[in-house]
Amino acid sequence: MKWCTVALCAGILLGTDACSPIAAPTAASGLLVFRKDTANCADTVNTELFVDGASLGQFVLGPGSERGFEQSAVTHIAHANELAGKLRQFLAQGVSVPPRGSAIYLMTCRPPTPPPDPSPGW
């Protein structure tokens, strides 16, 4: 009962009924997960996430961090833009969300470009 009281208080603040069971995704939905690459993405910055051209909001994402959203179980176009730091624009990709499953959109950063060789090369 103590958990339910605490959850009920949280539910009132969030506008939900915290004591009722969490509904599972329907057969027509799944989870689309945005994940920032760990190999070459060293920045933790505010990033705007998009599905099918619509903004899902701005989130602070660092290397290996992720954010998931329930979406219909079809192929969606996902992309993201950094709003600070290096201002990367991640390539738009089609991501097929399976029913009651999850699909990952990997935000891949390019490796740093080495500086040009200052020697004339002769």
C-alpha positions, 0 to 999 in steps of 0.5 A, a space after each residue: 500500500 505504501 508503494 501505491 500511495 507514493 505512486 499515486 502521488 507521482 501519478 497525480 503530479 504526472 496526470 496518470 493513474 500510477 496504481 493501474 498496470 502499465 499497458 503493453 504496446 499494442 500489436 500495432 506499435 513498437 519502440 523506436 530508439 535513438 542511440 548516440 554512437 560511442 566510437 566517434 561521438 565524444 560530445 554530450 549536447 542538446 540534440 533534437 530528434 525527428 520521426 517522419 519530419 516531426 520533432 519529438 523534442 530536444 534531449 541531452 545525449 552523450 556517447 552511448 546514451 539513448 532515448 526511446 519513443 513508442 511508434 506505429 509498427 511501420 517504417 519511419 524516417 528518423 534523423 537528429 540534429 545537434 543544437 550545440 557543439 559541433 552542430 552535427 546533422 545525423 543522416 536520415 534513415 528508414 527504421 522499421 519498427 516491429 510490432 511489440 519490439 524495438 528498432 535502433 536509429 544509430 546516430 553515427 559520428 564521423 571520425 575526426 579529419 586529420 589536419 592537412 600535412 603542412 610539408 610540401 611533399 617533395 
